[in-house]
């Protein structure tokens, strides 16, 4: 039987790794935000599409993140299960849950309201947990799994090997936002702010609002 030479296999593996890094969802979002022109909120004209940076402010009651119970305006949770096939193993994503509420970005005394009905985001995962052999999932993890139709145990009652990652967007955090800006009044938007005018950041046709807290 003929086997591929290591001189062929190794470059193929390297190419697969490079391809996976440069073309995964989070890398593409970060690259798009990094390459976008940056503007101060004050310099936006109606329908300009650019990136702003500023601190997050809440509009109304915050969310509570599902794994760490932290107040936030948005969170991203990934749950992965370790699967084995022969001598190899891999981590399969079984839950990928993102919720982000509308929020305010404040910069140099001016405000922008970010609409999140059509959004793509990259949020730093700063909470990491595991459950598995001799390490039962906590009631809170069990509750989150059940909410998404999953369980921490297999058919025979043995713990699955699971890892959990959570990142949040919280009040006061520095964030980058890319989208289309339109000037509105606070009366039009029915919100109360220190300024009368506010920049509304929205998606543009099929292009979503992009959000990233990797600063």
N, C-alpha and C positions, 0 to 999 in steps of 0.2 A: 504493500500500500504506500502511495506517495503522500508525504506530509509537506505542508508549506514550510519553507525555510524561515527560521527566526528573523532573518533579514527582511522578510516580507511581513510577517505577523506583527513585529514590534512597531514598524511605521504605521500599520493599519490601526493598531490600538491607540497610538499617539494621536492619529488623525481623529479617531472617534472621540477621544477625551477633549481635544481642542474644539471640535465641532459642538460637542455637548456644552462646553463652557461658553462659547461665544454666541450660541444661538438658543440658549434656554431663555425662558420668559423674563426672568428677573434681570439677566444681563442685558437683554434688548431694551428693557424699560430704562435701566440706568444709563445705557448708552444714548438713548433718545433724549433723555432729560439733560445729560451732560452736554450734548451737542447743540441744544436749543439756545437761541439768544436769550440773555437775561435782561429784564427791565425792572426798574423801580415801579412800584404801583403808580406813583405820580406821573410817570412818563407814558402810561398806556393811553392809546386812543381806541375808540370803539372798534371792535372786531380785530384788534391786534391779537396775534397768537405768539406768546412768549412764555418764558419761565420767570416765576417770582420766588423769592426766598423770604421767609419771615417766621415769626413765632405763632404757634397754634393758640387760638382762643376758642372757647366753647360758645355755642349759640344757645343751647338749652341743656337739659339734664344729660349728663354723660352716660356712656355705656359702662358696663362692668365686664372686664375681660374674663373669659370662661375658665381659664386654668389658674391664673394668679390673683383673681379678684381685684384687679387694679382699675381705677376710674380712667376712662379714655374716651376719645372720640371715634376710635376705630381699632380693630385688631385683625391679625392674620394668624390662624392656627393651622399647623400641618401635623397630621398623625400618620406615621409610617409603620408598617408591619414587616418584620424580618421573615423572608421566605427562603427555604433551602431547596435546591435541586441538585441532587448528587453531592459532589464535593464543593459546590459553589453556593453562595448566598447573596441575596439582594434585598434592598429596602423598597417595598412597594407603598406608594401613597394611597391611603384608604380614606382620608378626610383632608380636604383643602378648603378651609372656611375663612372668608373675608367679609367683614362688615365695617363700613365707614359711614358715619353721619356727616351731613353738611357741617362745615366749620369755617371759622374766620382765620385769615392770615393777616397779622399786623406787622407793618414795616414803616418805620420813620413817621409814625403818627397817622398813617393812612391804613385803610382796611380793605381786604378783599374777601368776599364770601365764596367759598369753593363748593360747587354743586357736585354731588358724588353719585348721581343716578347711573352714570356711565363712566367707570373709572378703572384704571389699572394702577397697581401700587407695588412698591417694594418697601417692606417694613423690617427693620432689624429684629431678628429673633434673639431676645435676651433672656428668655425663660425656656429651659430644656429639662424634660422629665423622661423617665423610663418606667416601664412595668414589664414583668416577665417572670422567669423562674425564681421562686422564693422572694418575689417582689410584687405583691398584689397592687393593682390599680387602686388609688384612693377613691372614696365615694364621689368626689368631684369629677375625677377623670371618668369614672363609670357613667356618671350622669351625662357628661359631654358625649361619650361614645354612644350611649343609648339614644340621645337626641338625633344622632346621625345614622341610626340603625345598625350600630356596631356593638361588639362585646369584647371584653378583655380576655375571655376564656374560649377555648376551642370546644369541639363536640364532646371530648372526654373529660372536660373540666380542668384541663391544664391551661396555665396562663400562656397567652400569646406573647411573643416578644415585640413590644411596641415602644416607639419613642415619640415624644410630643414636643413640638416647638411652637412658641408663642411670641409674637411681637405686637407692640401697641403704638398708637399715635396718641400722645397725651398733651395736656395743657402746658404751654410754655416751651414745648419742644420746637427746635428749628427744623423746618421742612421746606422742600422744593416742590413747586407745583407748576405744571405745564398745561396750558389750556387757552381758550379764547376768552378775551376780556371785554365786557360791556359795562359802561357806567350806568348806575341806577341810583335812585334816592332811597333812603331808608324807609320813607313812606311807601314807595312802590313795593318794597320787599317786606314791609310790615315787621321791621326789626328795629331795635334801639341800639344805637352806637354813638360814640363821641363825635363822629363826623356825620354831616348830612348826606354826603355822597359816598358810595361804596362801589368797588369794582366787583362785578359778578363774573366768576370764572366758570365756564361751562365747556362741555364737549363740543366738537366742531364736526357736524355731519356724522361720519362713521368713525372719526378719530376721538378716542376718549380723553378725559382728563388724566394726566399722569402725576402720581404722587410718590415722593421718595424721601425717607428720613436718613439716608446715608450721606451725611454732610461732613 
